[in-house]
Amino acid sequence: MTQFETRAPDWLSVQDAIGRVLAQARPLEPEVVPFRESLGRALAENITATATLPPWDNSAMDGYAVRHQDLTDASPSAPVRLKVVGGIKAGDSGKEAVGAGEAIRIMTGAPVPEGADAVVRVEDTDAEATPGEVRIFSAPESRKDIRPGGQDMRKGDEILVAGTTIGPGQIGLLAATGTQAITVRRQPRVAVLSNGDEIASISEFHRVVAGEAIPETNSPTLAAAVAGAGAVPLPLGIARDTKESILEKVDQAREGGADVLLTSGGASMGEFDLFKRVLDDEGMELDFWRVKMRPGTPFSFGFLPGKDGEKDGETPMAVFGLPGNPASSFVTFQILCRPYLLSVAGHSRVHRPVVIARAGEPLRSPGGLTHFFRVTLHGDPAIPDARLTGSQTSGLVRGQGLAGGLAVVPEGITEIPEGESVRVVLLDDFGLGGDRPGFLR
């Protein structure tokens, strides 16, 4: 008898299950990478500015650097004439100076010369209709169109904090600090394993065509989802319904240095659901199993020691037991596994964004479960319409390919009527947005 068979199901709420999973998430060790190669990683250190930016006051416009006191009476009917004594473009030293009754031609981004305290736009002048002289038709305010030095950052300012996910904007900010390498958390290595004699890999698809098997979709789906979460997938293929095959694959995960093992299939208590028995024999410490959610009720989470048992300094491998049905595997990964991977990778934001949508049709659910419906999103991006992808049967795979989000009917609610508000967890790892059917458009 395994601990799964002797232990009563935990039947955790979704929120409690998420809390239990994240409570066990320990950030992986830091490593140093070139900043250009840090996209999608999580900072393991705070970043401070190494220089003041901009280093000097500079012009926000193409125009003329002037003293505003010379122009207090300027108007279209009574323009003020100033002598143009030079020109400055971005990259010049800015050593020029403006005196009384003078102006200097200046380009956007150029340093403001000494003596100038305003910039007049070209549009508010005659653009030197008379060479060497400019007529100005408006009176600028003091500091008008001047961007002060240090407006962006000052040397020593904290500009990024540990836990920040590095995106394109952060890459540019790192470049602005002159940082060539940064310390980030290591990406988790995630072994992905499916189980069952009834499934066939792509190389065996002739069995599906012949009606002898069903296509193995969980491993490719989960490996892609792992990569979308910024982790490193280690596909192990299919373990057949023997203890020897399962143990061989589990050993491969250990030998591959996996931090996490995702299994799909073998989550129930049938005669040939051997995953639990093998993991129990290998000393798995079960944290919980069974969650009050649909799809994905028979979900388990725990830790597996190394092959030779616990050793000093050895970190056990986290094991997520996902159901074998495609929709169940897909949804439980998004809700329960993905936050763990992001957390151990050091990210401070680990949950997917949620939008409020309108139910495009009634969403009915058993009151005792949190129900996640695969939906497409249409119409106004501010409050889109959420429509079912089709049948929500957990054994179907088509809906996950169409889904732009998961509409959530919380535990205790049996129906969200058509037109009522519903929370939708967005599914968009790669910013596909409206370019893909089912996403906001």
KAQUIRA-V6027 format. One record per pair of residues at least 24 apart in sequence whose ideal C-beta (glycine too) atoms are under 10 Angstrom apart, sorted by sequence separation. I is the first residue (numbers start at 1). J is the second residue. D is the distance in whole Angstrom. If there is no record, write none. Layout:
BEGIN
I/J/D  I/J/D
END
This chain:
BEGIN
88/112/8  117/141/10  118/142/6  119/143/9  120/144/8  121/145/7  152/176/8  153/177/8  194/218/5  232/256/10  234/258/6  239/263/8  241/265/9  276/300/8  282/306/10  283/307/10  298/322/9  299/323/7  360/384/9  361/385/9  374/398/9  375/399/9  403/427/6  404/428/7  88/113/6  103/128/9  117/142/5  118/143/7  119/144/6  120/145/8  193/218/9  194/219/5  232/257/10  233/258/10  234/259/10  236/261/9  241/266/8  250/275/9  273/298/9  275/300/9  279/304/6  282/307/8  298/323/5  357/382/10  358/383/6  360/385/4  361/386/9  363/388/8  374/399/4  117/143/6  118/144/4  119/145/4  192/218/8  193/219/7  194/220/10  232/258/9  234/260/9  236/262/9  239/265/8  249/275/10  283/309/7  296/322/8  297/323/7  298/324/9  318/344/8  355/381/8  356/382/9  357/383/6  358/384/7  359/385/8  360/386/6  361/387/6  362/388/10  373/399/9  374/400/6  376/402/6  377/403/9  378/404/9  62/89/10  86/113/8  117/144/9  118/145/7  119/146/6  192/219/5  194/221/10  232/259/9  234/261/9  236/263/9  238/265/9  239/266/8  247/274/9  282/309/10  283/310/8  296/323/6  298/325/10  355/382/9  356/383/6  357/384/5  358/385/5  359/386/6  360/387/4  361/388/6  365/392/10  374/401/9  375/402/9  376/403/7  377/404/5  400/427/9  70/98/9  85/113/9  88/116/10  118/146/7  119/147/10  192/220/9  194/222/8  231/259/8  234/262/10  246/274/6  250/278/7  254/282/9  295/323/7  355/383/8  356/384/9  357/385/6  358/386/7  359/387/9  360/388/8  374/402/7  375/403/6  376/404/5  377/405/6  404/432/9  59/88/8  65/94/10  70/99/10  105/134/8  117/146/7  192/221/9  193/222/9  231/260/8  233/262/9  241/270/10  245/274/9  246/275/6  249/278/9  250/279/7  267/296/9  268/297/10  269/298/9  296/325/8  299/328/8  355/384/7  357/386/4  358/387/10  359/388/9  363/392/9  374/403/4  375/404/7  376/405/8  404/433/9  58/88/10  59/89/10  70/100/7  103/133/9  116/146/8  192/222/5  241/271/9  242/272/9  244/274/10  267/297/9  268/298/6  295/325/7  298/328/8  299/329/10  356/386/10  357/387/9  373/403/9  374/404/9  375/405/6  377/407/9  386/416/9  404/434/10  59/90/9  65/96/8  67/98/6  69/100/9  70/101/6  103/134/6  112/143/10  192/223/5  241/272/5  243/274/6  246/277/9  247/278/6  251/282/9  267/298/4  285/316/7  287/318/9  295/326/9  296/327/8  297/328/8  301/332/10  355/386/9  372/403/10  374/405/8  375/406/7  58/90/8  65/97/10  66/98/7  67/99/8  70/102/8  71/103/9  190/222/8  191/223/10  192/224/10  240/272/10  241/273/9  242/274/7  243/275/10  246/278/5  247/279/10  250/282/7  266/298/10  267/299/7  284/316/9  287/319/9  289/321/7  295/327/5  296/328/4  299/331/10  373/405/9  374/406/6  375/407/5  404/436/8  65/98/6  67/100/7  70/103/8  103/136/8  112/145/10  190/223/8  192/225/9  241/274/6  245/278/9  246/279/8  267/300/7  283/316/9  284/317/9  286/319/9  294/327/10  295/328/4  296/329/8  299/332/5  372/405/10  373/406/7  374/407/8  385/418/10  404/437/8  405/438/8  64/98/9  67/101/9  112/146/6  192/226/7  203/237/10  204/238/9  226/260/8  240/274/10  241/275/10  243/277/7  244/278/9  247/281/8  250/284/10  285/319/9  294/328/8  295/329/9  296/330/9  298/332/9  299/333/10  372/406/4  373/407/4  385/419/9  402/436/10  404/438/4  405/439/8  66/101/10  67/102/8  112/147/9  190/225/9  191/226/9  239/274/9  243/278/5  247/282/8  284/319/6  286/321/9  293/328/9  295/330/8  296/331/5  297/332/9  301/336/7  335/370/9  371/406/9  372/407/7  373/408/8  386/421/10  401/436/10  402/437/7  403/438/6  404/439/4  405/440/9  58/94/8  66/102/8  67/103/9  112/148/9  190/226/5  201/237/7  226/262/7  239/275/8  242/278/10  246/282/10  295/331/5  296/332/4  299/335/9  301/337/9  371/407/8  372/408/6  373/409/7  386/422/6  401/437/9  402/438/5  403/439/9  404/440/7  56/93/10  57/94/9  65/102/9  66/103/5  108/145/9  112/149/9  189/226/9  190/227/9  201/238/6  225/262/9  263/300/9  282/319/10  284/321/9  294/331/9  295/332/8  296/333/9  299/336/6  335/372/7  371/408/7  372/409/8  386/423/10  401/438/8  402/439/10  404/441/9  56/94/6  64/102/10  65/103/7  66/104/8  82/120/9  109/147/9  111/149/9  188/226/8  200/238/8  243/281/8  293/331/8  296/334/10  299/337/9  334/372/8  370/408/7  371/409/4  383/421/8  386/424/5  64/103/4  65/104/5  106/145/10  108/147/10  187/226/10  190/229/9  199/238/6  223/262/9  239/278/9  293/332/8  296/335/8  301/340/9  370/409/7  371/410/8  399/438/10  63/103/9  64/104/7  65/105/8  66/106/9  80/120/10  106/146/10  187/227/10  222/262/5  279/319/7  296/336/8  331/371/10  332/372/9  369/409/9  370/410/6  371/411/9  384/424/8  63/104/10  64/105/6  65/106/5  188/229/9  190/231/5  191/232/10  192/233/6  193/234/9  194/235/9  197/238/9  199/240/10  222/263/10  291/332/8  331/372/5  369/410/9  370/411/5  63/105/8  64/106/6  187/229/9  188/230/9  189/231/7  190/232/7  191/233/8  192/234/7  193/235/8  194/236/8  196/238/7  197/239/10  222/264/7  261/303/10  279/321/8  293/335/7  330/372/10  331/373/10  367/409/9  369/411/6  370/412/9  371/413/9  62/105/9  63/106/6  82/125/9  187/230/6  188/231/5  189/232/5  190/233/6  191/234/5  192/235/5  193/236/4  194/237/7  195/238/7  196/239/8  197/240/6  198/241/9  219/262/9  221/264/9  261/304/7  293/336/9  331/374/8  365/408/10  366/409/9  367/410/10  368/411/7  369/412/9  370/413/9  371/414/10  373/416/9  62/106/7  63/107/9  84/128/6  187/231/5  188/232/7  189/233/8  190/234/6  191/235/8  192/236/6  193/237/7  194/238/5  195/239/5  196/240/8  197/241/5  218/262/9  275/319/9  291/335/9  328/372/10  330/374/8  363/407/6  365/409/4  367/411/7  368/412/8  61/106/8  62/107/6  63/108/9  65/110/8  79/124/10  80/125/10  81/126/9  185/230/10  186/231/10  187/232/5  188/233/10  189/234/6  190/235/10  191/236/5  192/237/9  193/238/8  194/239/7  195/240/8  196/241/7  197/242/9  218/263/9  219/264/7  276/321/8  291/336/7  327/372/9  363/408/9  364/409/8  365/410/9  366/411/9  367/412/6  371/416/10  61/107/9  62/108/5  65/111/9  74/120/9  79/125/8  84/130/10  186/232/9  193/239/6  195/241/7  218/264/4  258/304/10  275/321/7  363/409/5  365/411/9  367/413/7  368/414/10  59/106/5  61/108/6  62/109/10  65/112/6  71/118/8  79/126/7  84/131/8  85/132/9  217/264/10  218/265/7  327/374/7  357/404/10  360/407/9  365/412/10  366/413/10  367/414/5  375/422/9  377/424/7  58/106/9  59/107/7  60/108/7  61/109/10  62/110/9  65/113/5  67/115/6  68/116/9  69/117/8  70/118/9  76/124/9  84/132/6  197/245/10  216/264/9  357/405/8  359/407/7  365/413/7  366/414/7  367/415/9  58/107/10  59/108/6  60/109/9  65/114/10  66/115/9  67/116/6  68/117/6  69/118/9  71/120/7  81/130/8  83/132/7  84/133/6  216/265/9  275/324/10  364/413/10  365/414/6  373/422/9  375/424/6  377/426/8  389/438/7  58/108/8  59/109/7  65/115/8  66/116/6  67/117/6  68/118/4  74/124/9  83/133/6  84/134/5  195/245/9  254/304/8  355/405/7  357/407/7  359/409/9  363/413/9  364/414/7  365/415/7  375/425/10  377/427/10  58/109/5  59/110/5  65/116/4  66/117/8  67/118/7  68/119/10  74/125/10  82/133/7  83/134/8  195/246/7  253/304/9  254/305/10  273/324/9  354/405/9  363/414/10  364/415/5  365/416/8  373/424/9  377/428/10  387/438/9  58/110/6  59/111/8  60/112/10  64/116/9  65/117/9  66/118/6  68/120/9  81/133/6  82/134/6  254/306/6  255/307/8  353/405/10  354/406/9  363/415/7  364/416/8  372/424/10  375/427/10  381/433/9  58/111/6  59/112/6  65/118/8  66/119/7  71/124/10  81/134/7  82/135/8  193/246/8  254/307/5  352/405/9  362/415/6  363/416/4  364/417/10  372/425/7  374/427/9  381/434/8  56/110/10  57/111/7  58/112/6  59/113/10  64/118/9  65/119/6  66/120/6  80/134/9  81/135/5  82/136/6  195/249/9  250/304/7  254/308/10  267/321/5  352/406/9  354/408/8  362/416/7  363/417/8  54/109/8  56/111/5  57/112/4  63/118/9  64/119/7  65/120/8  79/134/9  80/135/7  81/136/8  194/249/9  266/321/8  267/322/7  268/323/8  361/416/10  362/417/6  363/418/9  384/439/10  55/111/9  56/112/7  57/113/10  63/119/5  64/120/5  79/135/4  80/136/5  193/249/5  251/307/7  259/315/7  261/317/6  262/318/9  263/319/7  264/320/9  265/321/9  266/322/10  267/323/5  268/324/8  359/415/9  361/417/9  362/418/5  384/440/6  54/111/9  59/116/9  62/119/9  63/120/5  64/121/8  79/136/6  80/137/8  193/250/8  250/307/9  259/316/10  260/317/7  261/318/7  262/319/8  263/320/7  264/321/8  265/322/8  266/323/9  267/324/6  359/416/5  361/418/5  362/419/9  363/420/9  377/434/10  384/441/9  61/119/6  63/121/5  64/122/8  79/137/5  80/138/10  191/249/8  259/317/7  260/318/5  261/319/5  262/320/5  263/321/5  264/322/4  265/323/8  266/324/7  267/325/9  358/416/10  359/417/7  360/418/7  361/419/9  362/420/9  381/439/10  382/440/10  57/116/9  60/119/7  61/120/8  62/121/7  63/122/5  66/125/10  78/137/9  79/138/9  80/139/8  191/250/8  193/252/9  258/317/6  259/318/7  260/319/8  261/320/7  262/321/9  263/322/6  264/323/7  265/324/3  359/418/5  360/419/8  363/422/6  378/437/10  381/440/5  57/117/9  59/119/5  61/121/5  62/122/5  63/123/8  64/124/9  77/137/9  193/253/7  247/307/10  257/317/9  258/318/9  260/320/7  261/321/9  262/322/6  263/323/10  264/324/6  265/325/9  358/418/8  359/419/6  378/438/9  380/440/9  381/441/8  58/119/10  60/121/9  61/122/8  62/123/9  63/124/8  64/125/6  74/135/9  75/136/10  76/137/5  191/252/7  192/253/9  258/319/10  263/324/9  264/325/9  267/328/8  358/419/6  359/420/5  376/437/7  377/438/7  378/439/10  379/440/9  57/119/10  59/121/10  61/123/9  63/125/7  74/136/5  75/137/7  76/138/8  191/253/4  264/326/9  267/329/9  327/389/10  358/420/7  359/421/8  360/422/9  376/438/4  377/439/7  378/440/8  379/441/8  61/124/10  64/127/10  74/137/6  75/138/7  190/253/9  191/254/9  254/317/7  331/394/8  357/420/10  358/421/7  359/422/5  375/438/8  376/439/8  377/440/5  378/441/7  63/127/10  64/128/9  74/138/6  75/139/7  166/230/10  189/253/9  191/255/10  253/317/7  264/328/9  265/329/8  327/391/10  330/394/9  357/421/7  358/422/7  374/438/9  376/440/10  377/441/8  71/136/6  74/139/5  165/230/8  191/256/6  193/258/10  199/264/10  264/329/5  267/332/9  327/392/7  329/394/9  356/421/5  357/422/6  359/424/10  376/441/10  70/136/9  71/137/10  73/139/7  74/140/8  191/257/9  192/258/9  199/265/8  253/319/9  263/329/10  264/330/10  327/393/7  328/394/5  334/400/9  356/422/7  357/423/8  358/424/10  71/138/8  72/139/5  189/256/7  191/258/4  198/265/9  250/317/9  262/329/9  326/393/10  327/394/4  328/395/9  330/397/8  355/422/10  356/423/6  357/424/5  66/134/9  71/139/5  72/140/10  189/257/6  190/258/7  191/259/9  192/260/9  193/261/7  194/262/9  195/263/7  196/264/9  264/332/9  325/393/8  326/394/7  327/395/7  329/397/10  355/423/8  356/424/8  70/139/10  71/140/6  189/258/5  190/259/7  191/260/7  192/261/8  193/262/7  194/263/8  195/264/7  196/265/5  250/319/9  264/333/9  325/394/4  326/395/7  327/396/6  330/399/9  331/400/8  334/403/10  354/423/5  355/424/5  64/134/6  66/136/7  69/139/10  188/258/8  189/259/5  190/260/5  191/261/5  192/262/5  193/263/5  194/264/5  195/265/4  196/266/7  262/332/10  324/394/9  325/395/5  326/396/7  327/397/7  330/400/5  354/424/7  355/425/9  63/134/10  68/139/7  188/259/4  189/260/7  190/261/8  191/262/7  192/263/8  193/264/7  194/265/6  195/266/4  262/333/7  294/365/7  323/394/7  324/395/9  325/396/8  326/397/4  327/398/10  329/400/9  330/401/10  334/405/10  335/406/8  353/424/10  354/425/6  355/426/6  64/136/7  68/140/5  187/259/9  188/260/6  190/262/6  191/263/9  192/264/8  193/265/9  194/266/9  195/267/9  294/366/7  297/369/7  325/397/9  326/398/9  327/399/6  331/403/9  334/406/7  352/424/10  353/425/8  354/426/7  63/136/9  67/140/10  68/141/7  69/142/8  186/259/9  193/266/10  296/369/10  326/399/9  327/400/6  330/403/9  335/408/9  352/425/5  353/426/5  66/140/7  68/142/5  198/272/10  292/366/9  294/368/10  295/369/10  296/370/10  326/400/7  351/425/8  352/426/6  67/142/9  68/143/8  197/272/8  262/337/7  294/369/5  326/401/10  331/406/7  352/427/7  353/428/8  64/140/10  68/144/7  196/272/8  292/368/6  293/369/6  294/370/7  295/371/8  296/372/8  327/403/9  330/406/9  352/428/8  63/140/9  195/272/9  196/273/9  260/337/8  292/369/5  293/370/5  294/371/5  295/372/7  352/429/9  66/144/9  195/273/8  291/369/9  292/370/6  293/371/7  294/372/7  295/373/10  195/274/8  262/341/10  291/370/8  293/372/7  294/373/9  295/374/9  65/145/10  195/275/6  260/340/7  63/144/10  65/146/9  260/341/7  63/145/7  193/275/9  259/341/9  61/144/9  62/145/10  195/278/10  357/440/10  60/144/9  61/145/5  260/344/8  60/145/4  61/146/9  259/344/7  355/440/8  57/143/9  59/145/7  60/146/7  61/147/10  259/345/10  59/146/7  60/147/5  58/146/7  59/147/7  57/146/5  58/147/5  57/147/7  58/148/9  335/425/8  56/147/10  57/148/6  58/149/8  334/425/7  338/429/9  56/148/9  57/149/5  54/147/6  56/149/5  57/150/9  58/151/9  334/427/7  54/148/8  55/149/6  56/150/9  57/151/9  331/425/10  54/149/5  55/150/8  53/149/8  54/150/7  331/427/10  52/149/6  53/150/7  54/151/7  295/392/8  297/394/9  330/427/9  52/150/5  53/151/8  54/152/6  222/320/10  294/392/9  295/393/9  296/394/8  51/150/10  52/151/10  53/152/4  54/153/9  295/394/4  52/152/9  53/153/5  55/155/10  222/322/8  294/394/8  295/395/9  49/150/10  52/153/7  53/154/8  51/153/8  52/154/5  53/155/9  49/152/9  50/153/9  51/154/9  52/155/5  49/153/4  51/155/6  52/156/9  53/157/10  218/322/8  225/329/9  229/333/9  48/153/9  49/154/6  50/155/6  51/156/10  52/157/9  218/323/9  221/326/7  225/330/8  228/333/10  229/334/9  49/155/6  50/156/9  218/324/7  228/334/10  231/337/10  48/155/8  49/156/6  50/157/10  218/325/9  222/329/7  226/333/8  231/338/9  48/156/6  49/157/4  218/326/6  221/329/7  222/330/8  225/333/5  229/337/8  230/338/10  48/157/6  49/158/8  50/159/10  217/326/5  221/330/6  225/334/7  229/338/5  231/340/10  47/157/10  48/158/5  49/159/5  216/326/10  218/328/9  219/329/10  228/338/8  229/339/9  231/341/5  47/158/7  48/159/7  49/160/10  215/326/9  218/329/5  222/333/6  226/337/8  229/340/9  230/341/7  231/342/8  46/158/6  47/159/6  48/160/9  214/326/9  217/329/9  218/330/8  221/333/8  225/337/8  226/338/9  229/341/5  230/342/7  46/159/9  47/160/4  217/330/9  225/338/7  228/341/10  229/342/6  231/344/9  232/345/10  46/160/7  47/161/8  231/345/7  45/160/9  46/161/5  47/162/9  218/333/9  222/337/8  226/341/7  230/345/6  293/408/10  294/409/9  45/161/9  46/162/6  225/341/9  229/345/8  230/346/10  43/160/6  45/162/6  46/163/10  47/164/8  230/347/8  43/161/7  44/162/6  46/164/9  229/347/9  293/411/8  43/162/5  44/163/8  292/411/6  42/162/8  43/163/6  44/164/10  42/163/6  43/164/5  229/350/9  42/164/7  43/165/8  41/164/10  42/165/6  43/166/7  47/170/9  53/176/6  41/165/8  42/166/7  49/173/9  53/177/9  40/165/7  41/166/5  51/176/8  199/324/8  39/165/9  40/166/7  47/173/8  50/176/9  51/177/7  191/317/8  193/319/10  198/324/9  38/165/10  39/166/6  40/167/8  43/170/8  47/174/7  49/176/8  50/177/5  51/178/7  38/166/5  39/167/7  49/177/6  50/178/5  189/317/10  190/318/9  191/319/9  194/322/9  196/324/6  37/166/10  38/167/10  39/168/7  41/170/10  48/177/8  49/178/9  50/179/7  193/322/10  195/324/7  47/177/6  49/179/10  188/318/9  190/320/9  192/322/10  194/324/8  35/166/8  39/170/9  43/174/10  48/179/10  30/162/9  38/170/8  39/171/7  47/179/7  33/166/10  38/171/7  37/171/10  27/162/9  35/170/9  36/171/7  47/182/7  194/329/9  27/163/9  35/171/7  38/174/8  47/183/9  45/182/7  46/183/10  35/173/10  36/174/9  44/182/8  45/183/5  35/174/5  36/175/9  43/182/7  44/183/5  45/184/8  35/175/7  43/183/7  44/184/6  38/179/10  41/182/8  43/184/6  44/185/5  192/333/10  35/177/9  41/183/10  42/184/6  43/185/8  44/186/9  35/178/10  38/181/9  41/184/4  42/185/5  35/179/6  36/180/9  37/181/9  38/182/6  40/184/10  41/185/7  42/186/10  34/179/10  35/180/6  36/181/10  37/182/10  38/183/10  41/186/9  42/187/9  34/180/7  35/181/6  38/184/6  41/187/7  34/181/5  35/182/5  37/184/9  40/187/9  190/337/9  33/181/7  34/182/8  32/181/5  33/182/7  35/184/10  32/182/7  33/183/8  190/340/10  31/182/10  32/183/5  33/184/6  190/341/7  30/182/10  31/183/7  32/184/8  188/340/9  30/183/5  31/184/6  33/186/10  188/341/5  30/184/7  31/185/8  187/341/9  188/342/9  30/185/6  31/186/5  188/343/10  28/184/10  29/185/8  30/186/7  31/187/9  188/344/5  28/185/5  29/186/6  187/344/9  188/345/6  27/185/6  28/186/4  185/343/10  186/344/9  187/345/6  188/346/10  27/186/9  28/187/8  185/344/8  186/345/7  187/346/10  28/188/6  185/345/5  186/346/8  28/189/9  184/345/9  185/346/3  184/346/7  185/347/8  25/188/10  183/346/10  225/400/10  221/397/8  165/342/8  218/397/9  221/400/7  163/343/10  165/345/9  217/397/5  221/401/9  165/346/9  166/347/10  214/395/9  164/346/9  165/347/5  215/397/8  163/346/6  164/347/8  165/348/8  214/397/9  217/400/9  162/346/7  163/347/6  164/348/7  165/349/7  217/401/10  163/348/3  164/349/9  165/350/10  162/348/8  163/349/8  40/227/10  161/348/8  163/350/10  40/228/10  42/230/8  40/229/9  41/230/7  40/230/4  39/230/9  40/231/10  228/427/9  230/429/9  228/428/9  229/429/8  228/429/3  225/427/10  227/429/8  228/430/7  227/430/10  225/429/8  224/429/8  28/259/7  26/259/10  4/267/9  24/287/7  4/268/10  5/269/7  23/287/9  167/431/10  4/269/7  21/287/8  2/269/9  20/287/6  21/288/9  20/288/6  4/273/9  17/287/10  4/275/9  5/276/8  17/288/7  20/291/10  2/274/10  4/276/4  5/277/9  16/288/9  17/289/10  2/275/10  3/276/8  4/277/8  17/290/9  18/291/9  2/276/5  6/280/10  17/291/5  2/277/5  4/279/9  5/280/9  12/287/10  16/291/8  17/292/8  1/277/9  2/278/9  3/279/9  4/280/7  10/286/9  12/288/6  16/292/9  17/293/8  2/279/8  3/280/6  10/287/9  11/288/9  12/289/9  14/291/6  15/292/10  24/301/8  2/280/4  10/288/4  11/289/9  12/290/7  13/291/8  14/292/7  21/299/10  24/302/9  1/280/9  2/281/8  7/286/7  9/288/9  10/289/6  11/290/5  12/291/5  13/292/6  14/293/5  17/296/10  24/303/8  4/284/10  9/289/6  10/290/6  11/291/7  12/292/7  13/293/8  21/301/6  3/284/8  7/288/9  8/289/10  9/290/4  10/291/8  11/292/6  12/293/9  20/301/7  2/284/9  3/285/9  4/286/7  7/289/8  8/290/9  9/291/9  10/292/10  14/296/9  17/299/7  3/286/5  9/292/10  2/286/9  17/301/8  4/289/6  3/289/9  4/290/10  11/297/9  29/315/10  12/299/9  28/315/9  9/297/9  9/298/9  10/299/10  12/301/10  26/315/8  10/300/9  9/300/10  10/301/10  24/316/10  26/318/10  25/318/8  4/298/10  24/318/7  4/300/7  21/318/9  3/302/9  21/320/8  42/342/8  42/343/9  44/345/10  42/344/10  44/346/6  42/345/5  43/346/7  41/345/7  42/346/4  43/347/9  40/345/9  41/346/8  42/347/4  43/348/9  41/347/9  42/348/8  40/347/9  42/349/9  42/350/10  21/335/10  22/336/10  25/339/8  17/332/9  21/336/6  25/340/5  28/343/10  20/336/9  21/337/8  24/340/8  25/341/9  27/343/7  28/344/5  30/346/8  4/321/9  18/335/7  22/339/6  25/342/9  26/343/9  27/344/6  28/345/7  29/346/10  14/332/10  17/335/8  18/336/6  21/339/7  22/340/7  25/343/4  26/344/6  27/345/8  28/346/7  17/336/6  21/340/5  24/343/9  25/344/5  27/346/5  22/342/10  23/343/10  24/344/9  25/345/9  27/347/9  14/335/7  18/339/6  22/343/6  25/346/10  14/336/8  18/340/9  21/343/9  22/344/10  25/350/8  22/350/7  22/351/10  18/350/10  18/351/8  17/370/10  14/369/9  15/370/8  13/369/9  14/370/4  11/368/9  13/370/7  14/371/10  11/369/10  14/372/9  40/429/10  14/408/9  15/410/9  14/410/8  15/411/9  13/410/9  14/411/7  13/411/6  13/412/10
END
